[in-house]
Amino acid sequence: MHSPGVPEIEADWALFLDLDGTLIDIAATPDGVVVQQGLPDLLSELSRDLGGAIAIVTGRARETADRLLAPWRPPGGFGHGAELRDASGRLLDEHALPTVPDAWATRLAAQVSAWPGVILERKPHGVALHYRGAPERCADTQAALAGLLADQATAFDLLPAHMAFELRPHGANKARAVDVLMQAPPFMGRRPVFVGDDVTDEDGMRAARALGGFGLHVGRDFLGGPAEVRDWIARGRARLRQEVMHART
């Protein structure tokens, strides 16, 4: 399926891509996702076509994103932008944000043990409660995380996700990754395009628009979901490769 109105990838773009729900399909559990065979190689090839200007901006931890996309190790923002990596592979420590206290995770683990179907996901800079396996616990999971913020309301934010709620450091958002990476090569001077599917991706889309680019939303723009996004990327890679070949002849 090719949704009408979605522009094809251009050679002057800087492409910022969400992971879950955008490049890979949502699964019942965070560990249950399946990366389509050949996707990391396809992304790596398109990255070369764009001069390295592709970043992954995800709520996943950096180590998890690297495992899912191995052997490709892209630049990007991880933990919703709490941790940034540039195109050279360097972690941008000067932009580091605080981590969730260990005591919070211990308290949440005790609560989750009484809620079958609820999954606790720890991240370097955050923590999430997934209730996909127990939808009736939606309000409970939200309240459990909100209760941790009584003394830390200015340091961390509570945000909704796909059948989950999550705590992240204040200031960690996907706009942060776009703003920082666009200040340096190979992103600098290009037109930023952010592709995502969740409410947290709207920050990245707004940042792209503010810098002269735009955002594409899975569900509004890609009616076929992540499969259509993958097809769009494959088309873009093939078309850019053809343009290069034609330029050489």
N, C-alpha and C positions, 0 to 999 in steps of 0.2 A: 504494500500500500504506500502510495506517495501522496502525502497530504498537500493540497494546493496552498500556494502562498509561502512555502518555506524556501528561502533562498539557498542556492547551492554554494558550497564552500569556495571561497575566493583565496587567491594566493597571498593577499595582503592582510589576512585575518590573523588575530591572536585568539586561539580557541580555548575556552575554559569549560571543562566538562565535569558534571557531577557523575557519581558512580552508581550507587544503588537506585534503581528506578529510572535511570537514564541510559547507562551503558549496559547494565546487567539487570535482570528481572528481580523484583522483590521476591524473597523467599519467606517461608514460615518462621525461620529463625535467622539471626545474623550470620551464623556459620553455615547455613544451608544454601547460600547463593551458589550459582553455577556460572562460571565465566565461559562464554561461548568459545569454542575452539577457534584459534586464529585471531581473536580480538586483540590481544596484546601486540602481536606482530603488525596487524593492520594499523593500530594507533601509532606504533613506532614508525611505520613507513610514512603515514600522513604527517607525523611530526617532522620528518626529514624534508618532506615537500614544503612544509611551512617554516623551514629554517629553524626548527626546534620550538616554535611558538605554540605548543599545546601544553596545557596544565590540567591536572586532575584536582578538583576542589570538592572535597567530600567530608562527611561527618566521621568517616572511618579513621582509625589510627593510621599513622604512616606505615608502620610495619605490616598492618593488615592489607592496606592498599597495595603495597609492594608485593606481598605474597599473591594477591589475586591477579596482579598484572605482570608477574614475572615472565620473562626476564627484563621487561621494560621497567625503568625506574624514572618516572616523569617528574618534572617540577610540579609544584602545586601547593595547595593549602589543605591540611589534614586536621581532623578534629574540629571541623567547621572554621578552619582558618587559624586555629590556636597555634599550629606549628606550620612553618613555611619552609619550602625548599626551592632554591633557584635552579636555573637551567644547567648550572655546572655541578649540581648535586650537593651544594653547600646548604646546610641548615642555617637559617637566619636567626641566630640566637638573640640578636639585639631586639627582635620582635617577640621574645618569649612571653608567655602569659602564665598565670598561676595554675597549679593542678588542684584537683579535688582532694580534700583531706582524706587520708586513709580511714579515719573514724567514720566518715560518711558511708563509705562502701561497706564497712563492717556492719553498720546499722541497717543499711538497705538489704544486705545479704540475710540478716536475721528475719526481716520482714518478708522477703521474697520466699523464704523457706516455708512459710505458711500459706503461700499463694500458688498452688500448682498451675503451671502454664505460663507464669510470669518469668521473664528472663532478665537477669541483671547483666549488663554489659559494661565493663570497665574500660576506660580509655585513658591515655596519658594525661589528658587535660579535662576529662569529663566523665560522666557516668549516665547510663540510660537504663530505663525500665521498659521492656517490651511486653505488651499485653495481648499480642495477636493470638496467643494460645489460650487466653482467658479474657475475652472482651468485657466481661462483667467487672473486671478489675480496673477499668479505665480511670474512674474517679479515685480509686485507692492509690494507684501508682502516681497520679498527679499530686495527690495530697502528701504522699510519702516524700516526694522530692521537694515540694513546697515547704514542708516542715523543716527541712534542713537549712533553709534560707533565712531563718529568723534573725540570725546574727551576721549573715553574709550577703544580705540582699544587694549590696552595691558591688560585690565581687563576682557574683555568678548570676546567670540568667537561666530561667526555666523556659523551655520551648517545646512545642509539639512536633512530632515526626510521624512517620507511617506506623500507626498502631503502637506508639511509644511516646514517652516523655523523656526529656534529657536535660541535664545540667551542663552548662558550658561557661567558661570564664567570660565575664563582661568584656566586650570588645572583640571577642572571637566571633567573627562572622565571615561569610564568603566574599563580601565586598572587600575585606581586608586583603585577601589573597590577590584579587584583581588589582587593587590600588598599588600594592607593593611590587608585584611582578611586572606591572606595566611601566615601572620606572627604570627598567634595565633591559638590555638585550637578552634574548631575541624578541621580546614582546614590545619593547618601546618603539613607538612610531607606527604600530600596526592598529588595525581596527578590532577592538575587543568584542567577542561574541560569547555569551555565557549560555550554556544549555543545561537545564535542570528540570526537576519534576516536583519539588517540595517547597513548602513555605520558606524554608531556610535558603533556598536558591534565589528567592526574589531579591535578596540583598546583593547577590552577585550580578543579577540582571540590571539592577539600578545602577551599580557601579559601572558596568559596561556602557550603559546609556549615557552616563555622565561624562564618559571619556570618548564619546562619539561613536560608540558601537550600539549593540542591542542584545536582547535576550530572547531565547526560544524556550518555550515551556512544553515539556512532554505532557500530553493530555489535551493541551490547547492547540499546539502546533504539529505535533507528531501523533496523529490519531492511532497509529499502529503500535504505540508504546516503544520500549527499548529496542525491539526488533527493527522498527522503522528508523530509529536513530542509527543503529549499526549499518543499515543499508545506505542511509544518507552519507555516513562517513566513508563507506566503501565506494560510493559513487564519486564523492569528492576526491578521494585519493586517485581513482582511475582518471578522472577528468584533469586533475592537476598534472598527472604524469604524462597525459597526452599533450597538454599544452607545452610542457618542457620538451617533449620529443619533436613537436612541430616547430618550436623555436630553434631547434638545432639543425633543421633541414632547410 
